[in-house]
Amino acid sequence: MNRLNRLVRQYHRKIALVLALPLLLTVLTGMAYTILVEWFQQGAIAPTILSLHNGEILGLGSIYPILNGLGLLGLLATGLPMTSLFSKRRTQKEASDR
């Protein structure tokens, strides 16, 4: 593995560690809102769930969604090169020469 690939993997790992908790909170509260409000008509808890979902409870209401989005873009930018979708495919001869 060359040095650039190793560096991309390290960045991806660090970004994923930092974003794991905020993204988990966003996903769980988004699902909880849908289940509680839409399925079980528990609208009284909706403001609390939405304030958690948007980061308002943490005091990050205006920037929390932007940070989540930027983090996901970072994961996408570092994750796509690891899929080898953009790598040049080797021919049979090149593969056998190795």
C-alpha positions as CSV (number, residue, x, y, z in Angstrom):
1,M,0.0,0.0,0.0
2,N,1.5,3.3,-1.0
3,R,1.9,6.3,1.3
4,L,-1.1,8.3,0.0
5,N,-3.5,5.4,0.5
6,R,-2.2,4.9,4.1
7,L,-2.7,8.7,4.7
8,V,-6.2,8.6,3.4
9,R,-7.1,5.6,5.6
10,Q,-5.7,7.4,8.6
11,Y,-7.7,10.5,7.9
12,H,-10.8,8.4,7.3
13,R,-10.4,6.6,10.6
14,K,-9.9,9.9,12.5
15,I,-12.9,11.5,10.9
16,A,-15.0,8.4,11.6
17,L,-14.0,8.4,15.3
18,V,-14.9,12.1,15.8
19,L,-18.2,11.8,13.9
20,A,-19.5,8.5,15.3
21,L,-21.4,10.0,18.3
22,P,-22.9,13.0,16.6
23,L,-24.1,11.0,13.6
24,L,-25.5,8.2,15.9
25,L,-27.4,10.9,17.8
26,T,-28.7,12.4,14.6
27,V,-29.8,9.0,13.2
28,L,-31.4,7.8,16.5
29,T,-33.3,11.0,17.2
30,G,-34.5,11.2,13.6
31,M,-35.8,7.7,13.8
32,A,-37.3,8.2,17.2
33,Y,-39.1,11.3,16.0
34,T,-40.7,9.5,13.1
35,I,-41.7,6.5,15.2
36,L,-43.1,8.4,18.2
37,V,-44.8,11.2,16.3
38,E,-46.0,9.6,13.1
39,W,-46.7,6.1,14.3
40,F,-47.7,6.5,18.0
41,Q,-49.0,10.2,17.9
42,Q,-46.7,11.2,20.8
43,G,-46.4,14.8,19.8
44,A,-45.7,16.1,23.3
45,I,-42.1,14.7,23.2
46,A,-41.4,16.1,19.6
47,P,-39.8,19.4,20.7
48,T,-37.3,17.6,22.9
49,I,-36.4,15.1,20.3
50,L,-36.0,17.8,17.6
51,S,-33.8,19.9,19.9
52,L,-31.6,16.9,20.4
53,H,-31.7,16.1,16.7
54,N,-30.6,19.7,15.8
55,G,-28.0,20.0,18.5
56,E,-29.9,22.9,20.2
57,I,-29.7,21.1,23.6
58,L,-25.9,21.1,23.3
59,G,-25.8,24.8,22.3
60,L,-24.8,24.0,18.8
61,G,-28.1,24.6,17.1
62,S,-26.9,26.7,14.2
63,I,-23.7,24.9,13.5
64,Y,-24.4,21.2,14.4
65,P,-26.1,20.3,11.0
66,I,-23.3,22.0,9.1
67,L,-20.6,20.1,11.0
68,N,-22.5,16.8,10.5
69,G,-22.7,17.6,6.8
70,L,-19.0,18.6,6.5
71,G,-18.0,15.5,8.4
72,L,-20.0,13.3,6.1
73,L,-18.5,14.9,3.0
74,G,-15.0,14.3,4.6
75,L,-15.9,10.6,5.1
76,L,-17.1,10.4,1.5
77,A,-14.0,12.1,0.1
78,T,-11.7,9.8,2.1
79,G,-13.8,6.7,1.7
80,L,-14.3,6.7,-2.1
81,P,-10.6,6.3,-2.9
82,M,-10.5,3.2,-0.7
83,T,-13.2,1.5,-2.8
84,S,-10.9,1.2,-5.8
85,L,-13.7,2.5,-8.1
86,F,-11.3,5.0,-9.5
87,S,-8.2,2.9,-9.8
88,K,-6.9,1.8,-13.1
89,R,-7.6,-1.9,-13.6
90,R,-4.6,-4.1,-14.4
91,T,-4.6,-6.4,-17.4
92,Q,-4.0,-10.1,-17.1
93,K,-0.4,-9.7,-18.2
94,E,0.3,-7.0,-15.6
95,A,-1.2,-9.1,-12.8
96,S,0.8,-12.1,-13.8
97,D,4.1,-10.1,-13.9
98,R,3.7,-9.3,-10.2
